[in-house]
Amino acid sequence: MKRPGSPGDVCACPSTSSVGDDAEFEAAMRALAHEAPSLDSPEARVRVAEWARTLHHVPDRAVAAETLQYLRLMVRHGVLHGPFLHPPPPPERVAPLAEALCNELAALAGLPRAGPIRPLLSHRTPDGSAYLAAQELPGRGLFCYLAVSPGEFKKL
């Protein structure tokens, strides 16, 4: 029998963690443990393990579950991007996926971060070459629009 923390385990957390009793979360975590070794980059495999350990301790189960599903999607396609390129924040600071992805897009365009209280509605870069809008669709997710132009946008 394998002990938690033995080589090949993505998450060496005890089953009594804050999300340990959620069967769907645990099944997704086990699936991630089987998928992660298929990544070509050792750095990517380490980053996946860091995120898995962090997600196991996120107090908000919904945030942890949706972030885990997105991480699994990245791993299945063999490449990490977005928030998974960086070390995870402490578990209590993991942002909802929509907010995290919106902030990644904002950073790429040189725009300010969206906060948890006020969603990012629309911003332009100082030179007028990028425009980002995000709108929450209650119960359905988030609509994001990003436009980048080599020249300045013209108002219609």
N, C-alpha and C positions, 0 to 999 in steps of 0.2 A: 504494500500500500504506500502511495506517495504521500509524503508529509507536505503541508503548506510551506511554501518558501523554497521547495526543492527546485533544481534547474528545470526550466520549461514552464513553470507556473507564471502566469501573467500577474495574478493578484494573490499575494500571500497573506490576505486578511482573514481573520477568523470569521466564521459564519454568523457571529453575533453582532456584526457591524450594523450601522443604522439602516442599511438597505438589504441586509442578509436574508430577511424573511420574504422578500419579494421574489417569487419563483420565476417570473418572466425576466427580471433583471439578472438573476443568477444564471439562467439559461443563456442569456445574451453574453454574460461575462465568460461562461465556459466556452461558448462558440468563438469568442474573441481570442481566448487562450489557444484554440486550435488553429485559428486563421493567422495570428500574428507571426508565427515562424516563417510563413511564406513571404514575408517582406524581404527584399534583397538587402536593404541597408541595415547594418547592426544598430546604427543610431536611431533609425525609425523604430526598430523593435524595442529599444530601450525607452523611447518616447511613448510608445503604446503602453508599455508596462507602467510608466509613471502616471499616465492618464488613467489607466484602469485602477491603480491603487487609490488615486485621488477620488475618482467617481464612486468607488465603493464606500466612501465616507461623506459624500455630499448629503447634507441634511434634507434637501428638497428632492424627493424621489422622482418627481416628474422631470426635473432638470437633469438629474443623473441619468435617467432612462433615455431621454431624447438625445443627450450628448453621447451616450454609449452607442446608440443605434447609428448615429452619424459617424462615429469613430469606426464602427464595424464596416460601414459602407466604404470608408476610405481604405481600410485594410484590405477588403475584398478586391478593390481595384488596384491595389499595390502601390498606392502613393498617399502620403499624408499632405494635407494643406490646411489653410485656415488656422484656427486656434491650436491645432495639433502640431504645428511646427515649433511651438514654444513650450517651455515647461509649464505644467499646469499650475494654476494659482492654488492657494490653500482651499480645502474643500468648502468652507463656508463662503468663499468668494467666487466660486464657479458661477458664471452668469448663464442665464437661459440661452439656449442655442441661437435663437433669433437675434438677441442682443450681441452675442459674441461674434456672429457672422457679420452683422451690420458694422460692428467696430472694426473687423478685419477689412471690410470694403472701404470704410472711412479712412483707415490708415493708409491703404494703397493710394487713395485719391488725395491724401494730405488734408483731410477734413477732420473736424473735432469728433470726439467719441460721443456715442449715444449713451445717455444715462438710463438707469432703471426707471426713473420717474417720468422723464420726458422723452418720448421716442424721437428719433431723428426724422424730421419731416422733409426738409430739403436744405441742401447746402451747396455752395459753389466754392471752388478753389479761388484764391486771390487773383490768379491770372485768368480765371474764367474758362479754363480748359477741361474742367470736370464738374459733374453734377451728380449728386447722390440723393435719392429719396427712398424712404422706408415707411411703410404704413402697415400697422397691425390690422389683421382681419380677424376679429373676435371669433374664436372657436375654429378658425381655419388656418391660422399661421400668420405669415408675414410676407408682404409684397415688397420686394426691393428692386430698385431701378438704378443702374449706374451707367452713365454716359461719359466717355472720355473723347476729347477731340484734339487734334494737333493745333487747331486755332480756337479762337474764342467763340462761344455759342452766341447766336443771334436771337434776339427776342422776336417772337412771331407777332 
